[in-house]
Amino acid sequence: YMAIRYDITERKRQEQRLRDQATLLTLGEMAAVVAHEVRNPLAGIRGGVQLLGSVFPPTTDGHELIGDILARIDSLNAVVGDLLAFARLREIKVAPVDLTAFFGDLGASLRLDPAMRNVTLQLRQEPGLTVNGDVDQLRLVFTNLLLNAAQAMNGEGRIEIAASTLDADHVVITV
């Protein structure tokens, strides 16, 4: 009996990576099509609602409702943008991120979302705490996490964010 054998493990891994990349590429293309198909009607709806807003005097109840509708459209548009950012393969840009400024900016932008209207964000952290990361990816993760927390509380309550140093290389962030 004679046999010639080769270890093809690495070749199989490479083939699986190629299949995974093709799947991600297809997902990215689908996300781009969906985002395009959603963003265009959203822009039209937003324009129409703004036009209606110009008809209502600022002191009427309808004017406040129009502001809420515009805020929800903007929030949905941001979600579509996040979907595009997630689906788009891009290079990660790691840089130092000041957590006080990061969570301050994030809290200010989330206050504009109607789902966060009756939610209080409380930040507890060590002063001057920074992490190395991609600020866009961190914003995407924490925006989704905080909006999910607000929805779990039915839009009313307090969300605490605590950040502390674990050791020289690690920071623990608790929500």
MARLUMNU-291062 format. One line per field, with one value per residue (C-alpha): residue number from 1; residue in one letter; chain; x, y, z. Coordinates in nm, 2 decimals. Each point is the difference from the previous one (the first is absolute). Example, Ala and Ser with C-alpha at 12.3 -4.5 7.8 and 13.67 -1.06 7.14 Angstrom:
<sites>
n <- 1,2
res <- a,s
chain <- A,A
c1 <- 1.23,0.14
c2 <- -0.45,0.34
c3 <- 0.78,-0.07
</sites>
This chain:
<sites>
n <- 1,2,3,4,5,6,7,8,9,10,11,12,13,14,15,16,17,18,19,20,21,22,23,24,25,26,27,28,29,30,31,32,33,34,35,36,37,38,39,40,41,42,43,44,45,46,47,48,49,50,51,52,53,54,55,56,57,58,59,60,61,62,63,64,65,66,67,68,69,70,71,72,73,74,75,76,77,78,79,80,81,82,83,84,85,86,87,88,89,90,91,92,93,94,95,96,97,98,99,100,101,102,103,104,105,106,107,108,109,110,111,112,113,114,115,116,117,118,119,120,121,122,123,124,125,126,127,128,129,130,131,132,133,134,135,136,137,138,139,140,141,142,143,144,145,146,147,148,149,150,151,152,153,154,155,156,157,158,159,160,161,162,163,164,165,166,167,168,169,170,171,172,173,174,175
res <- y,m,a,i,r,y,d,i,t,e,r,k,r,q,e,q,r,l,r,d,q,a,t,l,l,t,l,g,e,m,a,a,v,v,a,h,e,v,r,n,p,l,a,g,i,r,g,g,v,q,l,l,g,s,v,f,p,p,t,t,d,g,h,e,l,i,g,d,i,l,a,r,i,d,s,l,n,a,v,v,g,d,l,l,a,f,a,r,l,r,e,i,k,v,a,p,v,d,l,t,a,f,f,g,d,l,g,a,s,l,r,l,d,p,a,m,r,n,v,t,l,q,l,r,q,e,p,g,l,t,v,n,g,d,v,d,q,l,r,l,v,f,t,n,l,l,l,n,a,a,q,a,m,n,g,e,g,r,i,e,i,a,a,s,t,l,d,a,d,h,v,v,i,t,v
chain <- A,A,A,A,A,A,A,A,A,A,A,A,A,A,A,A,A,A,A,A,A,A,A,A,A,A,A,A,A,A,A,A,A,A,A,A,A,A,A,A,A,A,A,A,A,A,A,A,A,A,A,A,A,A,A,A,A,A,A,A,A,A,A,A,A,A,A,A,A,A,A,A,A,A,A,A,A,A,A,A,A,A,A,A,A,A,A,A,A,A,A,A,A,A,A,A,A,A,A,A,A,A,A,A,A,A,A,A,A,A,A,A,A,A,A,A,A,A,A,A,A,A,A,A,A,A,A,A,A,A,A,A,A,A,A,A,A,A,A,A,A,A,A,A,A,A,A,A,A,A,A,A,A,A,A,A,A,A,A,A,A,A,A,A,A,A,A,A,A,A,A,A,A,A,A
c1 <- 0.00,0.14,-0.16,0.09,-0.16,0.01,-0.12,-0.27,-0.12,0.14,-0.15,-0.34,0.03,0.08,-0.30,-0.22,0.13,-0.07,-0.36,-0.04,0.13,-0.24,-0.29,0.11,0.03,-0.35,-0.14,0.17,-0.15,-0.35,0.03,0.10,-0.31,-0.23,0.15,-0.04,-0.36,-0.08,0.19,-0.15,-0.36,0.11,0.14,-0.33,-0.21,0.23,-0.04,-0.38,-0.01,0.22,-0.24,-0.29,0.19,0.03,-0.38,-0.06,0.07,0.27,-0.25,-0.23,0.00,0.05,0.33,0.14,-0.13,0.19,0.32,-0.05,-0.05,0.31,0.20,-0.12,0.08,0.35,0.04,-0.10,0.23,0.28,-0.08,0.02,0.33,0.12,-0.11,0.21,0.30,-0.03,-0.03,0.27,0.34,0.23,0.33,-0.02,0.15,0.13,0.07,-0.02,-0.36,-0.07,-0.29,-0.13,-0.03,-0.12,-0.29,-0.08,-0.04,-0.19,-0.24,-0.07,-0.08,-0.22,-0.21,-0.13,-0.15,-0.36,0.07,0.24,-0.22,-0.08,0.33,0.28,0.36,0.24,0.37,0.24,0.36,0.36,0.11,0.21,-0.08,0.08,-0.02,0.16,-0.27,-0.19,-0.23,-0.26,-0.03,-0.02,-0.27,-0.20,0.03,-0.09,-0.28,-0.17,0.07,-0.15,-0.30,-0.07,0.03,-0.25,-0.24,0.03,-0.11,-0.29,0.18,0.00,0.27,0.37,0.29,0.33,0.33,0.30,0.36,0.30,0.35,0.04,0.38,0.26,-0.15,-0.38,-0.29,-0.34,-0.31,-0.32,-0.35
c2 <- 0.00,0.34,0.34,0.36,0.23,0.38,0.21,0.23,0.16,0.35,-0.02,-0.08,0.30,0.23,-0.13,0.06,0.36,0.06,-0.12,0.22,0.30,-0.06,-0.03,0.33,0.17,-0.12,0.13,0.33,0.04,-0.10,0.26,0.27,-0.08,0.00,0.32,0.17,-0.12,0.13,0.32,0.15,-0.03,0.12,0.32,0.06,-0.06,0.23,0.27,-0.04,0.02,0.31,0.16,-0.08,0.14,0.33,0.01,-0.05,0.30,-0.08,0.02,-0.28,-0.36,-0.11,0.18,-0.21,-0.32,0.10,0.04,-0.35,-0.14,0.17,-0.14,-0.35,0.03,0.12,-0.29,-0.25,0.16,-0.03,-0.37,-0.05,0.18,-0.23,-0.30,0.13,0.06,-0.35,-0.16,0.21,-0.16,0.27,0.02,0.04,0.32,-0.05,0.32,0.11,0.08,0.22,-0.17,0.31,0.19,-0.32,-0.07,0.37,0.03,-0.33,0.11,0.33,-0.17,-0.26,0.27,0.09,-0.34,-0.02,-0.34,0.16,0.30,-0.12,-0.19,0.14,-0.09,0.00,-0.04,-0.11,-0.04,0.07,0.35,0.01,-0.36,-0.09,-0.31,-0.09,-0.08,0.10,0.28,-0.07,-0.37,0.09,0.26,-0.26,-0.26,0.23,0.17,-0.33,-0.12,0.32,0.01,-0.37,0.08,0.29,-0.22,-0.27,0.27,0.11,0.33,0.11,-0.03,0.03,-0.16,0.00,-0.03,-0.08,-0.01,-0.10,-0.13,-0.37,-0.01,0.18,-0.14,-0.03,0.22,-0.14,0.18,-0.10,0.10
c3 <- 0.00,-0.10,0.07,-0.07,0.25,0.04,0.29,-0.15,0.33,-0.09,-0.35,0.15,0.24,-0.29,-0.19,0.30,0.03,-0.36,0.05,0.31,-0.19,-0.29,0.25,0.16,-0.34,-0.09,0.34,-0.06,-0.34,0.13,0.28,-0.24,-0.22,0.30,0.14,-0.34,-0.03,0.35,0.01,-0.32,0.13,0.34,-0.16,-0.18,0.32,0.20,-0.26,0.00,0.38,0.01,-0.25,0.22,0.30,-0.18,-0.03,0.37,0.24,0.25,0.29,-0.11,0.11,-0.36,-0.02,0.30,-0.17,-0.32,0.20,0.15,-0.35,-0.13,0.29,-0.07,-0.37,0.09,0.24,-0.26,-0.25,0.26,0.03,-0.37,0.00,0.28,-0.21,-0.29,0.22,0.14,-0.34,-0.16,0.03,0.12,0.18,0.37,0.12,0.35,0.20,0.36,0.10,0.30,0.17,0.17,-0.33,-0.18,0.24,0.03,-0.38,-0.02,0.28,-0.17,-0.33,0.16,0.18,-0.34,-0.04,0.11,0.16,0.24,0.09,0.36,0.05,0.21,-0.08,0.29,-0.06,0.28,-0.10,0.10,-0.12,-0.32,-0.10,-0.36,-0.21,-0.33,-0.26,-0.31,0.11,-0.27,0.10,0.37,-0.08,-0.19,0.27,0.29,-0.19,-0.06,0.36,0.15,-0.23,0.08,0.38,-0.04,-0.19,0.27,0.26,-0.22,-0.05,0.36,0.26,0.05,-0.18,0.19,-0.19,0.21,-0.13,0.20,-0.05,0.05,-0.06,-0.21,-0.33,0.08,0.07,0.13,-0.12,0.17,-0.12
</sites>
